[in-house]
Amino acid sequence: MAVDEAILTARTEGKVPNTLRLYTWKPSAVSIGFFQSLHHEVDLEECRNRGVDVVRRITGGGAVFHDSDGEVTYSVVVAEADLKRITPHSTIQESYEALCKGLLEGLKELAIAAEFKPINDILVAGRKISGSAQTRRRGIILQHGTLLLKSDIRTMFRVLKVSKEKISDKLIKEVEERVTNIYRETGRELAVEEVIGALVKGFQRALGVKLKEGELSPYELSLAEEFKHRYASKEWLELR
C-alpha cells in the first residue's frame, strides 16, 4: 500500500509517468477501506493466529482478504487529463469503467467472457471475479483492485468479522455461488506470470497504449519507505 501511494505522490509531482503495477501479497493480508472501523471489520486474533497481515488503504470500499496464492492485485496511477482522451466525459463512474476495461480485455486473453457492473465490479456469468477502489489527488487517479485466481471463502470468513455462529457450509456455498475465480472458469491453475501477461495485453488494448516495463524510481522507493511507517503504525490502523 505504501508503494501504491508512493507512485501516486510521485505522479502528482510529475516525476513519474502513468503506471500500471501488478503484484501479489506475501503473506496473505486483510486490507480495510479508509473509512472503515478496524475492530468492526477484522478479527485481529484470528489474523495473528493465521499469520495474516492487516493494513488500512487510502482508498474507500470494503474489507478484502488478499490470499497470497489466490489473487493478482493491480493498481493504475493515471492523470485524469490522459484518461479523458479515452473517455472525454469521464465522471468517476466512467473512469471506473474505462480502467476496468483493462481487466475485461485481460480476462478475454484467458478466454473468460466478463462484464463490468457499476460501480466497480467485474462479473463472469453473474458472479464477481474482481472489485476495485479509487482515490484522487491533484488531478491524478489511483485505482487498485483484485482479480481472483482461487477463492478461500472459509479463511475469509474467519479473518473478517463474521459471527462464528453464522459460518456454515450452507453460507459458504451461497457465497461461492456469488463469486468466481480464474481456476473455476478455466478449469486449470494458471501461473501468476501468465495472468499478469494477459493483464498487460488487456490494459494496452483497453487504454490504447504501449506499456514499457520499468522499476520503481529511487524517489518512489524513498517515499514508499517513508509511508511504510505510517501504514504499519497502530494510529493509522486504528484510525476509525
Phi, psi and omega per residue, in radians:
M1 nan -0.597 3.093
A2 -1.137 -0.650 3.123
V3 -1.169 -0.760 3.111
D4 -1.022 -0.755 3.134
E5 -1.200 -0.596 3.108
A6 -1.113 -0.740 3.106
I7 -1.106 -0.766 3.108
L8 -1.024 -0.834 -3.111
T9 -1.098 -0.793 -3.139
A10 -1.120 -0.591 3.124
R11 -1.228 -0.646 3.110
T12 -1.118 -0.465 3.138
E13 -1.593 0.049 3.115
G14 1.234 0.384 -3.068
K15 -1.677 -0.177 3.104
V16 -2.455 2.793 3.110
P17 -1.419 3.038 2.956
N18 -0.941 2.477 -2.955
T19 -2.409 2.367 2.933
L20 -1.887 2.196 3.107
R21 -2.085 2.350 3.132
L22 -2.200 2.228 -3.024
Y23 -2.705 2.943 3.026
T24 -2.163 2.982 -3.062
W25 -1.860 2.230 3.056
K26 -2.337 1.979 -0.058
P27 -1.347 -3.036 3.043
S28 -1.013 2.708 -3.060
A29 -2.624 2.805 2.916
V30 -1.919 2.265 2.976
S31 -1.958 2.381 3.094
I32 -1.940 2.630 3.134
G33 -1.185 2.745 -3.055
F34 -0.963 -0.622 -3.024
F35 -1.641 0.043 -3.056
Q36 -1.520 2.739 3.047
S37 -1.561 2.155 -3.132
L38 -0.973 -0.890 -2.996
H39 -1.313 -0.315 3.058
H40 -1.441 -0.415 -2.979
E41 -1.836 -0.499 -2.923
V42 -2.166 2.374 3.010
D43 -1.555 1.642 -3.020
L44 -1.140 -0.638 3.125
E45 -1.131 -0.727 3.105
E46 -1.126 -0.685 3.095
C47 -1.085 -0.786 3.122
R48 -1.073 -0.758 -3.118
N49 -1.110 -0.556 -3.094
R50 -1.701 0.002 -3.123
G51 1.209 0.572 -3.125
V52 -1.740 2.194 3.105
D53 -1.268 2.807 3.058
V54 -2.335 2.348 -3.126
V55 -2.542 2.605 3.053
R56 -1.730 2.296 3.105
R57 -1.455 2.917 2.967
I58 -1.595 -0.139 3.076
T59 -1.654 2.844 3.130
G60 -1.425 -2.726 3.126
G61 1.614 -3.059 -3.029
G62 -1.664 3.071 3.116
A63 -1.210 2.444 -3.099
V64 -2.279 2.327 3.003
F65 -1.620 2.080 -3.131
H66 -1.764 1.720 3.131
D67 -1.297 2.196 -3.065
S68 -1.053 -0.461 3.136
D69 -1.891 0.083 -2.941
G70 -2.070 0.098 -3.118
E71 -2.784 2.829 2.883
V72 -2.013 2.327 3.083
T73 -1.826 2.439 3.090
Y74 -2.091 2.658 2.909
S75 -2.421 2.448 3.079
V76 -2.128 2.224 3.028
V77 -2.035 2.035 -3.015
V78 -2.563 2.508 3.067
A79 -1.224 2.380 3.104
E80 -0.982 -0.662 -3.121
A81 -1.094 -0.651 3.119
D82 -1.247 -0.673 3.140
L83 -1.165 -0.525 -3.122
K84 -1.180 -0.264 3.046
R85 -1.204 -0.413 3.122
I86 -1.646 -0.761 3.112
T87 -2.185 1.562 -3.010
P88 -0.938 -0.577 -3.120
H89 -1.893 0.977 -2.939
S90 -1.368 1.621 2.906
T91 -1.235 3.033 3.078
I92 -0.998 -0.763 3.134
Q93 -1.059 -0.775 -3.136
E94 -1.180 -0.567 3.109
S95 -1.197 -0.672 3.037
Y96 -1.002 -0.836 -3.085
E97 -1.112 -0.710 -3.132
A98 -1.125 -0.765 -3.101
L99 -1.325 -0.615 3.106
C100 -1.189 -0.313 3.077
K101 -1.081 -0.479 3.056
G102 -1.070 -0.661 3.084
L103 -1.211 -0.734 3.120
L104 -1.037 -0.777 -3.137
E105 -1.212 -0.608 3.080
G106 -1.132 -0.739 3.094
L107 -1.132 -0.604 3.093
K108 -1.075 -0.625 3.075
E109 -1.064 -0.469 -3.138
L110 -1.696 0.240 3.125
A111 1.109 0.613 3.080
I112 -2.022 2.094 3.130
A113 -1.521 2.055 -3.074
A114 -2.246 2.896 3.110
E115 -2.414 2.673 3.087
F116 -1.506 2.332 3.064
K117 -2.141 2.053 3.126
P118 -1.012 2.485 0.231
I119 -1.505 -0.631 -2.915
N120 -2.662 0.525 -3.104
D121 -1.920 2.702 2.997
I122 -2.026 2.235 -3.108
L123 -2.061 2.577 2.980
V124 -2.142 2.005 -3.100
A125 0.893 0.720 3.090
G126 1.465 -0.024 -3.124
R127 -1.890 2.415 -3.082
K128 -1.308 2.281 3.082
I129 -2.099 -0.220 -3.102
S130 -2.741 2.509 3.005
G131 -2.370 2.703 -3.057
S132 -2.410 2.890 3.083
A133 -2.526 2.757 -3.079
Q134 -2.338 2.728 2.819
T135 -2.541 2.816 -3.104
R136 -2.375 2.466 3.067
R137 -2.475 2.179 2.994
R138 0.824 0.805 3.063
G139 1.433 0.156 3.135
I140 -2.038 2.368 3.128
I141 -1.764 2.334 2.864
L142 -1.958 2.057 3.013
Q143 -2.130 2.230 3.047
H144 -2.412 2.769 -3.093
G145 -3.009 -3.114 -3.049
T146 -2.000 2.686 2.978
L147 -2.247 2.051 -3.002
L148 -1.352 2.218 3.009
L149 -1.581 -0.744 3.072
K150 -2.482 2.924 -3.130
S151 -2.207 2.196 3.058
D152 -2.006 1.332 -3.044
I153 -1.117 -0.664 -3.082
R154 -1.079 -0.797 3.110
T155 -1.174 -0.687 3.116
M156 -0.999 -0.789 3.119
F157 -1.106 -0.560 -3.106
R158 -1.267 -0.703 -3.046
V159 -1.503 -0.376 3.033
L160 -1.629 2.802 -3.070
K161 -1.357 1.316 2.990
V162 -1.918 2.205 -3.109
S163 -0.919 2.253 -3.123
K164 -1.019 -0.540 3.136
E165 -1.179 -0.463 -3.090
K166 -1.507 -0.296 -3.121
I167 -1.295 2.068 -3.134
S168 -2.555 2.841 3.089
D169 -1.031 -0.618 3.136
K170 -1.137 -0.784 3.136
L171 -1.128 -0.744 3.117
I172 -1.058 -0.745 3.114
K173 -1.103 -0.690 3.120
E174 -1.091 -0.750 3.125
V175 -1.170 -0.716 3.126
E176 -1.072 -0.444 3.088
E177 -1.372 -0.295 -3.132
R178 -1.698 -0.246 3.131
V179 -2.164 2.794 3.068
T180 -2.494 -3.135 -3.115
N181 -2.697 2.977 -3.060
I182 -1.110 -0.693 3.129
Y183 -1.057 -0.777 -3.129
R184 -1.103 -0.666 -3.055
E185 -1.408 -0.492 -3.097
T186 -1.811 -0.345 -3.105
G187 1.338 0.233 3.107
R188 -2.582 2.694 3.101
E189 -1.496 2.012 3.139
L190 -1.585 2.465 3.035
A191 -1.159 2.559 3.122
V192 -0.959 -0.679 -3.116
E193 -1.075 -0.634 3.130
E194 -1.192 -0.709 3.120
V195 -1.158 -0.756 3.112
I196 -1.067 -0.744 3.105
G197 -1.045 -0.700 3.115
A198 -1.158 -0.693 3.132
L199 -1.170 -0.673 3.086
V200 -1.024 -0.828 3.112
K201 -1.098 -0.691 -3.120
G202 -1.126 -0.782 3.142
F203 -1.203 -0.631 3.096
Q204 -1.057 -0.796 -3.108
R205 -1.204 -0.755 -3.086
A206 -1.168 -0.661 -3.058
L207 -1.720 -0.091 3.131
G208 1.128 0.720 -3.113
V209 -2.247 2.873 2.996
K210 -1.942 1.951 -3.114
L211 -1.370 2.464 3.116
K212 -2.037 2.141 -3.113
E213 -1.165 2.412 -3.114
G214 -2.642 -3.096 3.118
E215 -2.059 2.804 3.008
L216 -1.088 2.411 3.118
S217 -1.278 2.792 3.064
P218 -0.952 -0.625 3.130
Y219 -1.167 -0.770 3.101
E220 -1.086 -0.708 3.127
L221 -1.103 -0.707 3.140
S222 -1.189 -0.680 3.083
L223 -1.121 -0.757 -3.132
A224 -1.069 -0.695 3.113
E225 -1.127 -0.690 3.102
E226 -1.146 -0.816 -3.093
F227 -1.211 -0.500 -3.083
K228 -0.983 -0.642 -3.117
H229 -1.139 -0.660 3.089
R230 -1.168 -0.819 -3.120
Y231 -1.076 -0.537 -3.112
A232 -1.478 -0.138 -3.031
S233 -1.397 2.606 3.087
K234 -1.098 -0.644 -3.108
E235 -1.067 -0.759 -3.132
W236 -1.233 -0.774 -3.091
L237 -1.115 -0.650 -3.110
E238 -1.745 0.457 -3.094
L239 -0.958 -0.583 -3.133
R240 -2.354 nan nan
